[in-house]
């Protein structure tokens, strides 16, 4: 039923050449956990709204990255290609009907007076031909099952790529926040160090502090200034990486709204959950099934083929 539901939109998209509809064939997997996003235009409008906000949460940054990721786009295009191959497999099983019309005009001045179908001055011909495969070693059905399994594998790969993208966005998100916090703390330390240096200079002039204390404080100020410069570089690098993932041009405030992690469940429970739901393991399982169907299709080549042709 799911294949039938997506077959008609795919056929319409192929006939109209609608690029947005073709793209949505795999983007529906990307946005499957957001029921309010029902088309590529919905996703674009949502991204435009988020891009203009002055503050963003991690989830909102992840939603921006979903539209920006080239990895998701490449994996999605591979999924769309497999869906098109599945439709082609269905077409190979269905009957094919062709119509051909021809018009022939020739010179009959040299004929002996008795005209035939080959010597008529004008001749029109119309042909209908039909071809229906009946049996070919069940190779078409094996190919359909193989393509279907590969579709499921690629869908799982797309979901796995979403998980990895979220991990990348989270690392970049907290890298920016960490660099921002370290920079603010170090700049505050630099301010205090400079105030302390100014105080020691005044005390040295009054003969209360030694010259060595002033020199030691100057060294501390220079060290802190170098650390501030290094942290500013790290801060810029963190922002560049974050903007590359999300496609943001501005630098909104990043809000950490995630709660503190709770106590982890036992390791055995996590292992069972991984075997049951990890998309990369599901993908590998479906690839094995696709390979087995490929073997069955190759074995079918040794069997006889039957088809019906009519005109």
BELBEL-V268534 format. One record per residue. N is the residue number from 0. RES is the residue in one small letter. BURIAL is 1 if it has 16 or more other C-alpha atoms within 10 Angstrom, else 0. Layout:
{{N & RES & BURIAL} {N & RES & BURIAL}}
//
This chain:
{{0 & x & 0} {1 & x & 0} {2 & x & 0} {3 & x & 0} {4 & x & 0} {5 & x & 0} {6 & x & 1} {7 & x & 0} {8 & x & 0} {9 & x & 1} {10 & x & 0} {11 & x & 0} {12 & x & 1} {13 & x & 0} {14 & x & 0} {15 & x & 0} {16 & x & 0} {17 & x & 0} {18 & x & 0} {19 & x & 0} {20 & x & 1} {21 & x & 1} {22 & x & 1} {23 & x & 1} {24 & x & 1} {25 & x & 1} {26 & x & 1} {27 & x & 1} {28 & x & 1} {29 & x & 1} {30 & x & 1} {31 & x & 0} {32 & x & 0} {33 & x & 0} {34 & x & 0} {35 & x & 0} {36 & x & 1} {37 & x & 0} {38 & x & 1} {39 & x & 1} {40 & x & 0} {41 & x & 0} {42 & x & 1} {43 & x & 0} {44 & x & 0} {45 & x & 0} {46 & x & 1} {47 & x & 0} {48 & x & 0} {49 & x & 1} {50 & x & 1} {51 & x & 0} {52 & x & 0} {53 & x & 0} {54 & x & 0} {55 & x & 1} {56 & x & 0} {57 & x & 1} {58 & x & 0} {59 & x & 1} {60 & x & 1} {61 & x & 1} {62 & x & 1} {63 & x & 1} {64 & x & 1} {65 & x & 1} {66 & x & 1} {67 & x & 1} {68 & x & 1} {69 & x & 0} {70 & x & 0} {71 & x & 1} {72 & x & 1} {73 & x & 0} {74 & x & 1} {75 & x & 1} {76 & x & 1} {77 & x & 1} {78 & x & 1} {79 & x & 1} {80 & x & 0} {81 & x & 1} {82 & x & 1} {83 & x & 1} {84 & x & 1} {85 & x & 1} {86 & x & 1} {87 & x & 0} {88 & x & 1} {89 & x & 0} {90 & x & 0} {91 & x & 0} {92 & x & 0} {93 & x & 0} {94 & x & 0} {95 & x & 0} {96 & x & 0} {97 & x & 0} {98 & x & 0} {99 & x & 0} {100 & x & 0} {101 & x & 0} {102 & x & 0} {103 & x & 0} {104 & x & 0} {105 & x & 0} {106 & x & 0} {107 & x & 0} {108 & x & 0} {109 & x & 0} {110 & x & 0} {111 & x & 0} {112 & x & 0} {113 & x & 0} {114 & x & 0} {115 & x & 0} {116 & x & 0} {117 & x & 0} {118 & x & 1} {119 & x & 0} {120 & x & 0} {121 & x & 0} {122 & x & 0} {123 & x & 0} {124 & x & 0} {125 & x & 0} {126 & x & 0} {127 & x & 0} {128 & x & 0} {129 & x & 0} {130 & x & 0} {131 & x & 1} {132 & x & 1} {133 & x & 0} {134 & x & 0} {135 & x & 1} {136 & x & 1} {137 & x & 1} {138 & x & 1} {139 & x & 1} {140 & x & 1} {141 & x & 1} {142 & x & 1} {143 & x & 1} {144 & x & 1} {145 & x & 1} {146 & x & 1} {147 & x & 1} {148 & x & 1} {149 & x & 1} {150 & x & 1} {151 & x & 1} {152 & x & 1} {153 & x & 1} {154 & x & 1} {155 & x & 1} {156 & x & 1} {157 & x & 1} {158 & x & 1} {159 & x & 1} {160 & x & 1} {161 & x & 1} {162 & x & 0} {163 & x & 0} {164 & x & 1} {165 & x & 1} {166 & x & 0} {167 & x & 1} {168 & x & 1} {169 & x & 1} {170 & x & 0} {171 & x & 1} {172 & x & 1} {173 & x & 1} {174 & x & 1} {175 & x & 1} {176 & x & 1} {177 & x & 0} {178 & x & 1} {179 & x & 1} {180 & x & 0} {181 & x & 1} {182 & x & 1} {183 & x & 0} {184 & x & 0} {185 & x & 1} {186 & x & 1} {187 & x & 0} {188 & x & 1} {189 & x & 1} {190 & x & 0} {191 & x & 0} {192 & x & 1} {193 & x & 1} {194 & x & 0} {195 & x & 1} {196 & x & 1} {197 & x & 0} {198 & x & 0} {199 & x & 1} {200 & x & 1} {201 & x & 0} {202 & x & 0} {203 & x & 1} {204 & x & 0} {205 & x & 0} {206 & x & 0} {207 & x & 0} {208 & x & 0} {209 & x & 0} {210 & x & 0} {211 & x & 0} {212 & x & 0} {213 & x & 1} {214 & x & 0} {215 & x & 0} {216 & x & 1} {217 & x & 1} {218 & x & 0} {219 & x & 1} {220 & x & 1} {221 & x & 0} {222 & x & 0} {223 & x & 1} {224 & x & 1} {225 & x & 0} {226 & x & 1} {227 & x & 1} {228 & x & 0} {229 & x & 0} {230 & x & 1} {231 & x & 1} {232 & x & 0} {233 & x & 1} {234 & x & 1} {235 & x & 0} {236 & x & 1} {237 & x & 1} {238 & x & 1} {239 & x & 1} {240 & x & 1} {241 & x & 1} {242 & x & 1} {243 & x & 1} {244 & x & 1} {245 & x & 1} {246 & x & 1} {247 & x & 1} {248 & x & 0} {249 & x & 0} {250 & x & 0} {251 & x & 0} {252 & x & 0} {253 & x & 1} {254 & x & 0} {255 & x & 0} {256 & x & 0} {257 & x & 0} {258 & x & 0} {259 & x & 0} {260 & x & 0} {261 & x & 0} {262 & x & 0} {263 & x & 0} {264 & x & 0} {265 & x & 0} {266 & x & 0} {267 & x & 0} {268 & x & 0} {269 & x & 0} {270 & x & 0} {271 & x & 0} {272 & x & 0} {273 & x & 0} {274 & x & 0} {275 & x & 0} {276 & x & 0} {277 & x & 0} {278 & x & 1} {279 & x & 1} {280 & x & 1} {281 & x & 1} {282 & x & 1} {283 & x & 1} {284 & x & 0} {285 & x & 1} {286 & x & 1} {287 & x & 0} {288 & x & 1} {289 & x & 1} {290 & x & 0} {291 & x & 0} {292 & x & 1} {293 & x & 1} {294 & x & 0} {295 & x & 1} {296 & x & 1} {297 & x & 0} {298 & x & 0} {299 & x & 1} {300 & x & 0} {301 & x & 0} {302 & x & 0} {303 & x & 0} {304 & x & 0} {305 & x & 0} {306 & x & 0} {307 & x & 0} {308 & x & 0} {309 & x & 0} {310 & x & 0}}
//
